Amino acid sequence: MSSPSPNSNSDGYDIAFKALLGAFAVALPLSTLAWLGGNATAWITGSGSWVPYQPAEALLHPERLWPAAGETSLLIGTRILPAAVLLALTVCGYLWWSRHKGTIGKKKRVAGMAKQKDIEPLLAKAITAKARSLRPSLKDAKTIEAKDTGVLLGNLQGSRHEVRMGYEDVAVAIMAPRSGKTTCLAIPAILAAPGPVLLTSNKAAGDAYTATLDARGEDGRTWSMDPQQIAHAAREMWWNPLATAKSLDGAGRLAGHFLAASVDASQQGDFWSKAGSNILSQLFLAAALDERPITDVMRWLAFPADRGPLDILRDHGFSAVAAQLKGTVEGPPETRDGIYETARQYASALLNADIAAWVTPQEGVREFKPAEFVTSLDTLYLLSKDGGGGASALIAACADSVMRAATTQAERAGGRLDPPMLAILDEAANVCKISDLPDLYSHLGSRGIIPITILQSYRQGQKVWGDAGMDAMWSASTVKVIGSGIDDPDFADKLSRLIGDHDVETKSTSISDSGKSTSISMRQERILPADAIRALPKGTALCFATGMRAAMLDLRPWYLEPGAGTLSAASAAASKGITDRAVAKAAPKKTDFGKAA
C-alpha cells in the first residue's frame, strides 16, 4: 500500500490557509460594521453611550456592550443590517469590476515599456532646465511655467508625470482620424504656445481653428488665409507669394509648391512635370522682378508669344533664364503647347478670382508679412480643402515662406527664436505638401522653429515625399508620436521591432510518482506585438524619443483641462458663426423686385 505523497499534506495546508484568509476577509468588515451598527442603535434608542472599538465582542456578544438596548434592536443593528451592508458592498464592487475590468487592464503600465527613469529628459525637471538653457529670456527667471518649457504630449501611462517635447525637438505624429490628434495634440499645443503659431488644416468648425481662435486672439493678432472658404470668413488679409521669388531659387521653390500640390512624388520626375515647373518658375521670377501680381503669370501662360517676361528677365540681368524661356517658346509647337498646358494646369487655381484675391493686393485689406509675423505672438491659420490643387499650393507656399522667414530671423537673433515658433502641419499630406520638408527637419529645431507634422498613416507620407523622403523625415524627427488606428501591418511590425523584446518568466509544472515539481525558465517576447499596436485604445499613444526607450502615454484632451468650459463656449460660438455664414451664402439672393435671383 503506497504511503501518502508529501504534496498531499502541503495541498491540505494551502486549502486551510486560504479558508482562514477568506474567513478573516469576511469577519473583519462584518465585525466592524456590527460595532458601528451597535453604537448607532444605542444612539438612536438612547440606551447607551459610545463604546470604544471592540469588533469581535460587538459581533458575538453585543448585549454585553449595550446591556440597556433591546434584544430586537441589537439583532437588527449588529446582525441583520451589517450583513446586508456587506452583501450590498460586495455586489456593487463586483459590478464595478465587471464593467471596468477592460479599461483597468488598458491603463495598467505595459511591462517592458519606458519607466520614469528611462525618459527623464522629457520630464519636468530636465525639460525645465533645458528650456532655461535654450531661451535667454528664461535664464534668470525664478519660476518657469510648464507651457514655457515644451509641448505637452501626455502623461506617462498610469502616472501624473507630464511628458513634453522640448523647444529644440521636431516631431512627426501618425494618428488615424478621431484618435486624438487634434483634441489631444494640436489644440493643447496651440493654446500653450509661448510664441507665434502656424496651423494648417482642412477643417474649421469644431476643430483647432474654432477651439483656439478667441484664446490666441487675446495674445496677438489672428490671421486666417481661407482661399476656399472653409470658415466662410471675410477676407481680412492678403499675402504676396512673389515677395520671395525675386531670385531663381525663390521662384523655383514657389513653382515646386504648385508641382507638389498637383502630382505625387513618383510623378514629379517626368519630362512634362519638370518642364511645366521650370516654365512656372521663370514666369514667377519675371513677375516678381517687375513687381506684378501673380495673376499676370496666367496671362503669360495663355499667350506664350508674349515677349514681356523675356524683356523683364533680360532687363534685370537674368539673360540665361530668358534664353531658356525663349528656347521653350520658340521650340516645336507640340512640345511648347504641352509644356504650357501642364503649367496652366498646375496654376489653374489662380484663374479663380475668389482664390486669387488672397494673393493679390486688395484695397483696405492688410498685407500679411512673414518677417513681421515671426517676431510677434500672432497666429496664422492656413485652411484648404483636401485635393485643393493650386489652392493647397498657396497654403504650402505661405507656410514655407513663414518657416524660411523664421530661419532668417533666428540667424539674426543669435541662432534661435525666443520665444520659439510652433508650426503644426495638420493634414500636411493633403494641404501642405512642402517638397523638401524632410530636409528642413534637420535644422528647424536648432533655430527655435518647432514643426509637428501630423499624418494619418506612414504610407500617406510616402505618397507625398516618396519612400526616401518619408524615411528621412522619420529619422530626423527627434520625437515620434503614434496614436491608435495603425492598420498598416508592415509599419506596425516595424514599430514592434523598435520597441523591442523583454524577458518573460515561464512556469511549468509536472507530476510524477515522486510528487509535483515546478520549474521556471526565461524566454524573449515582444513587448508590444504588431496586433497590440493596432489595437491601441483611444486616448493612448506611443512616444519614441531619440536615445530613449519607447514610452506609452495617456493623452490629455483639451476639453478635460481647467478652463475648458470657456474654450468650449467660444468654440461653439465660432462654429455657429461659420454655419450661419455658410447658410447666408447659400440662400438665394433677392432682386430689386423681391424675387429670388
C-alpha positions as CSV (number, residue, x, y, z in Angstrom):
1,M,0.0,0.0,0.0
2,S,1.5,3.3,-1.1
3,S,2.2,6.0,1.5
4,P,0.6,9.4,1.1
5,S,2.6,11.9,-1.0
6,P,4.2,14.8,0.9
7,N,2.4,17.1,-1.6
8,S,-1.0,15.9,-0.3
9,N,-0.2,17.4,3.1
10,S,1.1,20.7,1.6
11,D,-2.1,20.9,-0.6
12,G,-4.2,20.5,2.6
13,Y,-2.3,23.2,4.3
14,D,-2.8,25.5,1.3
15,I,-6.6,24.9,1.4
16,A,-6.7,25.5,5.2
17,F,-4.7,28.7,4.8
18,K,-6.9,30.1,2.0
19,A,-10.0,29.2,4.0
20,L,-8.6,31.0,7.0
21,L,-7.8,34.1,4.9
22,G,-11.4,34.0,3.5
23,A,-12.9,33.8,6.9
24,F,-10.8,36.7,8.1
25,A,-11.7,38.8,5.0
26,V,-15.4,38.4,5.9
27,A,-15.1,38.5,9.7
28,L,-13.2,41.8,9.9
29,P,-15.5,44.0,7.9
30,L,-18.6,42.3,9.3
31,S,-17.5,42.8,12.9
32,T,-16.6,46.4,12.3
33,L,-20.0,47.0,10.8
34,A,-21.5,45.3,13.8
35,W,-19.7,47.6,16.2
36,L,-20.8,50.7,14.1
37,G,-24.3,49.3,14.0
38,G,-24.4,48.7,17.7
39,N,-23.3,52.2,18.5
40,A,-25.8,53.7,16.0
41,T,-28.6,51.6,17.6
42,A,-27.6,52.8,21.2
43,W,-27.5,56.4,20.0
44,I,-30.9,56.2,18.2
45,T,-32.7,54.4,21.0
46,G,-30.9,56.4,23.7
47,S,-29.9,53.2,25.5
48,G,-26.2,53.7,26.0
49,S,-23.1,55.8,25.3
50,W,-20.4,55.3,22.6
51,V,-18.4,52.1,23.1
52,P,-14.7,52.0,22.0
53,Y,-13.7,49.8,19.1
54,Q,-14.4,46.2,20.1
55,P,-15.5,44.5,16.8
56,A,-15.3,40.8,18.0
57,E,-17.4,41.5,21.1
58,A,-19.9,43.6,19.1
59,L,-20.4,40.7,16.7
60,L,-20.5,37.8,19.2
61,H,-21.9,39.4,22.4
62,P,-23.5,42.8,21.7
63,E,-25.6,42.6,24.8
64,R,-22.5,42.9,27.0
65,L,-21.6,46.2,25.3
66,W,-25.0,47.7,25.2
67,P,-27.0,46.0,28.0
68,A,-29.7,48.6,28.0
69,A,-30.6,48.1,24.4
70,G,-33.5,45.9,23.4
71,E,-32.8,42.4,22.0
72,T,-34.6,43.1,18.8
73,S,-32.8,46.4,18.3
74,L,-29.4,44.8,18.7
75,L,-30.4,41.9,16.4
76,I,-31.2,44.4,13.6
77,G,-28.3,46.8,14.4
78,T,-25.5,44.3,14.9
79,R,-26.5,41.3,12.8
80,I,-29.0,41.9,10.0
81,L,-28.0,45.4,9.0
82,P,-24.2,44.8,8.9
83,A,-24.7,41.6,6.9
84,A,-27.0,43.4,4.4
85,V,-24.5,46.3,4.0
86,L,-21.6,43.9,3.5
87,L,-23.5,42.0,0.9
88,A,-24.5,45.2,-0.9
89,L,-20.9,46.4,-1.0
90,T,-19.7,43.1,-2.3
91,V,-22.3,43.1,-5.1
92,C,-21.5,46.8,-6.0
93,G,-17.8,46.0,-6.0
94,Y,-18.3,43.0,-8.3
95,L,-20.5,45.0,-10.7
96,W,-18.0,47.9,-10.9
97,W,-15.1,45.4,-11.5
98,S,-17.1,43.6,-14.2
99,R,-17.8,46.9,-16.0
100,H,-14.3,48.4,-15.8
101,K,-12.1,45.3,-15.9
102,G,-11.3,46.0,-19.6
103,T,-10.2,49.6,-19.0
104,I,-8.3,48.6,-15.9
105,G,-6.1,46.4,-18.0
106,K,-5.6,49.1,-20.6
107,K,-4.5,51.7,-18.1
108,K,-2.0,49.3,-16.5
109,R,1.6,50.0,-17.4
110,V,2.8,47.7,-20.1
111,A,5.7,45.6,-19.0
112,G,8.9,46.5,-20.8
113,M,7.8,50.0,-21.8
114,A,9.7,53.0,-20.5
115,K,9.6,53.9,-16.8
116,Q,10.1,57.3,-15.3
117,K,13.9,56.9,-15.2
118,D,14.0,55.9,-18.8
119,I,12.6,59.2,-20.1
120,E,13.9,61.7,-17.6
121,P,14.9,64.2,-20.3
122,L,11.3,64.6,-21.2
123,L,10.0,65.1,-17.7
124,A,9.5,68.3,-15.7
125,K,12.9,68.8,-14.1
126,A,15.1,68.1,-17.1
127,I,12.8,69.8,-19.6
128,T,12.7,73.0,-17.4
129,A,16.5,73.1,-17.2
130,K,16.7,72.6,-20.9
131,A,14.3,75.5,-21.6
132,R,16.3,77.7,-19.3
133,S,19.5,77.0,-21.3
134,L,17.8,77.4,-24.7
135,R,15.8,80.6,-24.1
136,P,17.8,83.6,-22.9
137,S,14.5,85.2,-21.8
138,L,14.1,82.5,-19.1
139,K,17.7,82.3,-17.9
140,D,17.2,84.5,-14.8
141,A,13.5,83.7,-14.2
142,K,12.8,82.4,-10.7
143,T,9.9,80.2,-11.8
144,I,9.1,79.0,-15.2
145,E,5.6,78.0,-16.3
146,A,5.2,74.5,-17.7
147,K,3.9,75.8,-21.0
148,D,7.2,77.7,-21.5
149,T,9.3,74.5,-21.2
150,G,7.9,72.5,-24.1
151,V,5.0,71.0,-25.9
152,L,2.8,68.6,-23.8
153,L,2.5,65.2,-25.3
154,G,0.6,63.5,-22.5
155,N,1.3,61.7,-19.2
156,L,3.5,58.7,-18.7
157,Q,0.9,55.9,-18.6
158,G,-0.5,55.2,-15.2
159,S,1.2,58.2,-13.6
160,R,0.9,62.0,-13.2
161,H,4.3,62.7,-14.8
162,E,3.9,65.1,-17.8
163,V,5.9,64.1,-20.9
164,R,6.9,67.1,-23.0
165,M,9.0,67.6,-26.1
166,G,11.4,70.5,-25.8
167,Y,11.7,73.6,-27.9
168,E,14.5,72.2,-29.9
169,D,12.7,69.0,-30.9
170,V,11.0,68.3,-34.2
171,A,8.1,65.8,-34.3
172,V,6.1,63.6,-36.5
173,A,2.7,62.3,-35.3
174,I,1.0,59.4,-37.1
175,M,-2.6,59.2,-35.8
176,A,-5.7,57.9,-37.5
177,P,-8.9,60.1,-37.7
178,R,-10.6,60.5,-34.4
179,S,-7.7,59.2,-32.4
180,G,-7.0,62.5,-30.6
181,K,-4.5,64.2,-33.0
182,T,-6.4,67.4,-32.8
183,T,-8.0,67.3,-29.4
184,C,-5.0,65.9,-27.6
185,L,-2.1,67.2,-29.5
186,A,-2.8,70.2,-31.8
187,I,-5.2,72.2,-29.7
188,P,-3.3,71.9,-26.4
189,A,0.0,72.8,-28.1
190,I,-1.6,75.9,-29.8
191,L,-3.2,77.1,-26.6
192,A,0.0,76.8,-24.6
193,A,2.4,78.1,-27.2
194,P,4.6,81.0,-25.9
195,G,5.3,82.5,-29.4
196,P,3.9,82.7,-32.9
197,V,1.8,79.7,-34.1
198,L,1.3,78.4,-37.6
199,L,-1.5,75.9,-38.2
200,T,-2.5,74.2,-41.5
201,S,-5.8,72.3,-41.6
202,N,-8.6,71.2,-43.9
203,K,-11.4,71.8,-41.3
204,A,-12.7,74.8,-39.4
205,A,-15.9,74.2,-37.5
206,G,-15.4,72.1,-34.4
207,D,-11.7,71.8,-35.0
208,A,-8.5,73.5,-33.9
209,Y,-9.5,76.7,-35.7
210,T,-12.6,77.4,-33.7
211,A,-11.2,76.0,-30.4
212,T,-8.2,78.3,-30.4
213,L,-9.3,81.4,-32.4
214,D,-10.5,83.5,-29.4
215,A,-7.9,82.3,-27.0
216,R,-5.0,83.1,-29.3
217,G,-6.6,86.4,-30.2
218,E,-6.0,87.5,-26.6
219,D,-2.2,87.2,-27.1
220,G,-1.8,88.6,-30.6
221,R,-3.5,89.1,-33.9
222,T,-5.1,86.1,-35.7
223,W,-4.6,85.7,-39.4
224,S,-6.8,83.4,-41.4
225,M,-6.0,82.5,-45.0
226,D,-9.0,80.7,-46.3
227,P,-9.0,80.8,-50.2
228,Q,-11.6,78.0,-50.5
229,Q,-13.9,79.5,-47.8
230,I,-13.8,76.6,-45.3
231,A,-14.5,79.1,-42.5
232,H,-16.6,81.4,-44.7
233,A,-14.9,84.3,-43.0
234,A,-14.4,87.8,-44.5
235,R,-11.1,88.3,-46.2
236,E,-9.0,90.4,-43.8
237,M,-5.6,89.7,-45.2
238,W,-3.7,89.1,-48.4
239,W,-0.2,87.6,-48.9
240,N,2.2,88.2,-51.8
241,P,3.7,84.8,-52.8
242,L,6.1,86.6,-55.1
243,A,7.8,88.5,-52.3
244,T,10.4,85.8,-52.0
245,A,10.5,84.9,-55.7
246,K,13.0,87.6,-56.8
247,S,15.7,85.1,-57.1
248,L,15.9,81.9,-59.2
249,D,15.9,79.8,-56.1
250,G,12.9,81.5,-54.6
251,A,10.9,81.3,-57.8
252,G,11.9,77.7,-58.1
253,R,10.6,76.9,-54.6
254,L,7.3,78.6,-55.4
255,A,6.9,76.7,-58.6
256,G,7.8,73.5,-56.7
257,H,4.8,74.0,-54.4
258,F,2.4,74.1,-57.4
259,L,4.1,71.0,-58.7
260,A,3.9,69.1,-55.4
261,A,0.2,70.0,-55.0
262,S,-0.7,68.7,-58.4
263,V,1.2,65.4,-58.7
264,D,2.6,62.7,-56.4
265,A,6.3,62.3,-55.7
266,S,6.5,59.4,-58.1
267,Q,5.4,61.6,-61.0
268,Q,7.4,64.7,-60.3
269,G,10.5,63.5,-62.2
270,D,8.9,63.0,-65.7
271,F,9.6,65.4,-68.6
272,W,6.3,67.3,-68.6
273,S,6.2,67.8,-64.9
274,K,9.7,69.2,-64.7
275,A,9.2,71.3,-67.8
276,G,6.0,72.7,-66.6
277,S,7.5,73.6,-63.2
278,N,10.5,75.3,-65.0
279,I,8.2,77.5,-67.0
280,L,6.3,78.5,-63.9
281,S,9.5,79.3,-62.0
282,Q,10.7,81.5,-65.0
283,L,7.4,83.4,-65.2
284,F,7.2,83.8,-61.4
285,L,10.7,85.3,-61.4
286,A,9.7,87.7,-64.2
287,A,6.5,88.8,-62.4
288,A,8.4,89.2,-59.1
289,L,11.2,91.3,-60.6
290,D,8.7,93.6,-62.3
291,E,6.5,93.7,-59.1
292,R,3.5,92.5,-60.9
293,P,0.6,90.5,-59.2
294,I,1.0,86.7,-59.5
295,T,-2.2,86.6,-61.7
296,D,-0.2,88.1,-64.6
297,V,1.5,84.8,-64.9
298,M,-1.7,83.2,-66.1
299,R,-2.0,85.8,-68.8
300,W,1.6,85.0,-69.9
301,L,0.8,81.3,-69.9
302,A,-2.3,81.9,-72.1
303,F,-0.1,83.7,-74.7
304,P,3.3,82.1,-74.9
305,A,4.3,84.5,-77.7
306,D,4.1,87.5,-75.2
307,R,7.7,88.9,-75.0
308,G,7.0,90.7,-71.8
309,P,8.6,88.1,-69.5
310,L,11.7,87.8,-71.7
311,D,12.3,91.6,-71.7
312,I,11.8,91.7,-67.9
313,L,14.3,88.9,-67.3
314,R,16.9,90.5,-69.6
315,D,16.5,93.9,-68.1
316,H,17.2,92.5,-64.6
317,G,20.3,90.6,-65.6
318,F,18.8,87.1,-66.0
319,S,19.9,86.6,-69.6
320,A,20.4,82.8,-69.2
321,V,16.9,82.3,-67.8
322,A,15.5,84.5,-70.6
323,A,17.3,82.3,-73.1
324,Q,15.8,79.2,-71.6
325,L,12.3,80.6,-71.7
326,K,12.9,81.8,-75.3
327,G,14.1,78.3,-76.3
328,T,10.9,76.8,-74.9
329,V,8.6,79.4,-76.6
330,E,10.3,79.0,-80.0
331,G,10.6,75.2,-79.8
332,P,8.4,72.7,-81.6
333,P,4.8,73.8,-81.2
334,E,3.6,70.4,-80.0
335,T,6.3,70.4,-77.2
336,R,5.7,74.0,-76.3
337,D,1.9,73.7,-76.1
338,G,2.3,70.5,-73.9
339,I,4.6,72.3,-71.5
340,Y,2.5,75.4,-71.3
341,E,-0.7,73.4,-70.8
342,T,1.0,71.4,-68.0
343,A,2.0,74.7,-66.3
344,R,-1.5,76.1,-66.8
345,Q,-3.0,73.1,-65.0
346,Y,-0.6,73.4,-62.1
347,A,-1.5,77.1,-61.6
348,S,-5.2,76.8,-62.6
349,A,-6.4,77.9,-59.1
350,L,-5.2,81.5,-59.9
351,L,-8.0,81.7,-62.5
352,N,-10.5,81.7,-59.7
353,A,-11.0,85.3,-58.7
354,D,-12.0,84.4,-55.1
355,I,-8.8,82.5,-54.6
356,A,-6.6,85.0,-56.4
357,A,-7.9,87.8,-54.2
358,W,-6.0,86.2,-51.2
359,V,-2.6,86.6,-53.1
360,T,-3.0,89.9,-54.8
361,P,-3.2,93.5,-53.4
362,Q,-6.6,94.4,-52.0
363,E,-7.7,97.9,-51.1
364,G,-8.3,98.3,-47.4
365,V,-7.0,94.8,-46.7
366,R,-3.9,94.4,-44.6
367,E,-0.9,92.5,-46.1
368,F,0.5,89.6,-44.2
369,K,4.2,89.8,-43.9
370,P,6.0,86.6,-42.7
371,A,9.1,88.6,-41.4
372,E,6.9,90.6,-39.1
373,F,4.8,87.6,-38.0
374,V,7.8,85.5,-36.7
375,T,8.7,88.2,-34.2
376,S,5.1,88.5,-32.8
377,L,2.7,86.5,-30.8
378,D,0.3,86.2,-33.7
379,T,-1.4,83.0,-35.0
380,L,-1.7,82.1,-38.7
381,Y,-4.5,79.7,-39.8
382,L,-3.9,78.3,-43.3
383,L,-7.1,76.5,-44.4
384,S,-7.5,74.4,-47.6
385,K,-9.7,71.5,-48.7
386,D,-8.2,68.1,-49.5
387,G,-7.1,67.9,-53.0
388,G,-7.2,71.7,-53.3
389,G,-4.6,71.6,-56.2
390,G,-3.4,75.1,-56.7
391,A,-5.1,76.4,-53.6
392,S,-3.2,74.0,-51.4
393,A,-0.1,75.0,-53.3
394,L,-0.6,78.6,-52.0
395,I,-1.1,77.2,-48.5
396,A,2.1,75.2,-48.7
397,A,3.9,78.2,-50.2
398,C,2.7,80.5,-47.4
399,A,3.8,78.0,-44.7
400,D,7.2,77.6,-46.3
401,S,7.7,81.4,-46.5
402,V,6.9,81.7,-42.8
403,M,9.4,79.0,-41.8
404,R,12.0,80.5,-44.0
405,A,11.4,83.9,-42.6
406,A,11.7,82.4,-39.1
407,T,15.0,80.8,-40.0
408,T,16.3,84.2,-41.2
409,Q,15.1,85.9,-38.1
410,A,16.7,83.2,-35.9
411,E,20.1,83.8,-37.6
412,R,19.8,87.5,-36.9
413,A,18.9,86.8,-33.2
414,G,21.9,84.7,-32.5
415,G,20.8,81.3,-33.7
416,R,17.3,80.6,-32.5
417,L,13.9,82.3,-32.0
418,D,12.9,83.3,-28.4
419,P,10.1,82.7,-27.9
420,P,10.1,79.7,-30.3
421,M,7.6,79.4,-33.2
422,L,5.3,76.4,-33.3
423,A,4.3,75.1,-36.8
424,I,1.6,72.5,-36.6
425,L,1.2,71.0,-40.0
426,D,-2.1,69.1,-39.6
427,E,-3.2,67.2,-42.6
428,A,0.2,68.0,-44.1
429,A,-0.1,65.3,-46.8
430,N,-3.3,66.8,-48.1
431,V,-2.9,70.6,-47.7
432,C,0.7,71.4,-47.1
433,K,3.0,69.4,-49.4
434,I,6.3,71.1,-48.9
435,S,8.6,69.0,-51.1
436,D,11.8,69.4,-49.1
437,L,10.1,69.3,-45.6
438,P,12.1,66.2,-44.7
439,D,15.3,68.1,-45.3
440,L,14.1,71.1,-43.3
441,Y,13.6,68.9,-40.3
442,S,17.4,68.5,-39.9
443,H,17.8,72.1,-38.8
444,L,14.5,73.7,-37.9
445,G,14.6,72.6,-34.2
446,S,18.0,74.2,-33.7
447,R,16.5,77.5,-34.9
448,G,13.7,77.5,-32.4
449,I,11.2,76.5,-35.1
450,I,9.2,73.6,-33.8
451,P,7.4,71.7,-36.6
452,I,4.8,68.9,-35.7
453,T,3.8,67.2,-38.9
454,I,0.5,65.2,-38.4
455,L,-0.2,62.3,-40.8
456,Q,-3.0,59.7,-40.8
457,S,-0.6,56.9,-41.8
458,Y,3.1,56.3,-42.7
459,R,2.0,55.4,-46.3
460,Q,0.3,58.8,-46.6
461,G,3.7,60.4,-46.1
462,Q,5.4,58.0,-48.6
463,K,2.9,59.0,-51.2
464,V,3.8,62.7,-50.9
465,W,7.5,62.6,-50.2
466,G,8.4,59.2,-51.5
467,D,9.9,56.3,-49.6
468,A,13.3,58.0,-49.2
469,G,11.8,61.3,-48.2
470,M,9.4,59.9,-45.6
471,D,12.2,57.7,-44.2
472,A,14.4,60.8,-43.9
473,M,11.6,62.7,-42.1
474,W,11.1,59.8,-39.7
475,S,14.8,59.5,-39.0
476,A,15.2,63.3,-38.5
477,S,12.3,63.6,-36.1
478,T,13.6,63.6,-32.5
479,V,10.1,62.8,-31.2
480,K,7.6,60.5,-32.9
481,V,4.0,60.0,-31.6
482,I,2.0,57.0,-32.7
483,G,-1.7,57.0,-31.9
484,S,-4.4,54.4,-32.3
485,G,-5.7,53.2,-35.6
486,I,-2.4,51.9,-37.2
487,D,-3.7,49.4,-39.7
488,D,-0.6,49.0,-41.8
489,P,0.8,45.6,-40.8
490,D,4.4,46.4,-42.1
491,F,4.5,49.6,-40.2
492,A,3.0,48.1,-37.0
493,D,5.7,45.3,-37.2
494,K,8.4,47.9,-37.7
495,L,7.2,49.7,-34.5
496,S,7.0,46.5,-32.6
497,R,10.7,45.7,-33.5
498,L,11.7,49.3,-32.5
499,I,10.1,48.8,-29.1
500,G,12.0,45.6,-28.7
501,D,11.8,42.4,-26.6
502,H,11.8,41.6,-22.9
503,D,12.3,38.6,-20.7
504,V,9.2,36.7,-19.7
505,E,9.1,34.2,-16.8
506,T,7.5,30.9,-17.8
507,K,6.4,28.4,-15.1
508,S,5.9,24.7,-15.9
509,T,4.6,22.1,-13.5
510,S,5.0,18.3,-13.8
511,I,3.5,15.5,-11.7
512,S,5.2,12.1,-11.3
513,D,5.3,9.2,-8.8
514,S,7.8,11.2,-6.7
515,G,5.4,14.2,-6.5
516,K,4.8,17.5,-8.1
517,S,7.8,19.6,-9.4
518,T,7.8,23.2,-10.7
519,S,10.5,24.7,-13.0
520,I,10.9,28.4,-14.0
521,S,12.6,29.4,-17.3
522,M,13.0,32.8,-19.1
523,R,12.2,33.5,-22.7
524,Q,12.3,36.5,-25.0
525,E,8.9,38.0,-26.1
526,R,7.9,41.2,-28.0
527,I,7.0,44.0,-25.6
528,L,4.2,45.0,-27.9
529,P,3.4,42.7,-30.8
530,A,2.0,44.2,-34.0
531,D,-1.6,43.3,-33.2
532,A,-1.3,45.1,-29.8
533,I,-0.1,48.2,-31.6
534,R,-3.0,48.0,-34.0
535,A,-5.4,47.7,-31.0
536,L,-4.0,50.6,-29.1
537,P,-7.0,52.1,-27.3
538,K,-8.1,55.7,-28.0
539,G,-6.6,58.1,-25.5
540,T,-3.2,56.4,-25.5
541,A,-0.2,56.8,-27.8
542,L,3.4,55.5,-28.2
543,C,6.2,58.0,-27.9
544,F,9.6,57.4,-29.5
545,A,12.2,59.9,-28.5
546,T,15.8,59.9,-29.6
547,G,18.1,57.8,-27.4
548,M,15.2,56.7,-25.1
549,R,13.0,53.6,-24.6
550,A,9.6,53.8,-26.2
551,A,7.0,55.1,-23.7
552,M,3.3,54.6,-23.5
553,L,1.4,57.8,-22.9
554,D,-2.0,58.7,-21.6
555,L,-3.2,61.6,-23.9
556,R,-4.8,64.7,-22.4
557,P,-7.7,66.2,-24.4
558,W,-8.1,69.9,-24.1
559,Y,-11.8,69.6,-23.0
560,L,-10.8,67.9,-19.8
561,E,-8.3,70.6,-18.8
562,P,-9.0,73.6,-16.5
563,G,-10.8,76.4,-18.3
564,A,-12.3,74.0,-20.9
565,G,-15.8,75.4,-20.3
566,T,-14.8,78.9,-21.5
567,L,-13.0,77.4,-24.5
568,S,-15.9,75.2,-25.4
569,A,-18.3,78.1,-25.3
570,A,-16.0,80.1,-27.6
571,S,-15.6,77.2,-29.9
572,A,-19.3,76.6,-30.1
573,A,-19.9,80.3,-30.9
574,A,-17.2,80.3,-33.6
575,S,-18.6,77.1,-35.1
576,K,-22.1,78.6,-35.2
577,G,-20.7,81.7,-36.9
578,I,-19.3,79.5,-39.6
579,T,-22.6,77.7,-40.1
580,D,-24.6,81.0,-40.2
581,R,-22.2,82.4,-42.8
582,A,-22.4,79.3,-44.9
583,V,-26.2,79.3,-44.8
584,A,-26.3,83.0,-45.7
585,K,-24.1,82.4,-48.7
586,A,-26.3,79.5,-49.8
587,A,-29.5,81.5,-49.5
588,P,-30.9,82.8,-52.8
589,K,-30.3,86.5,-53.3
590,K,-33.2,88.9,-53.8
591,T,-33.6,91.1,-56.9
592,D,-34.9,94.7,-56.8
593,F,-38.4,93.2,-57.4
594,G,-38.3,91.0,-54.3
595,K,-37.9,87.7,-56.3
596,A,-35.1,85.2,-55.9
597,A,-32.4,85.8,-58.4
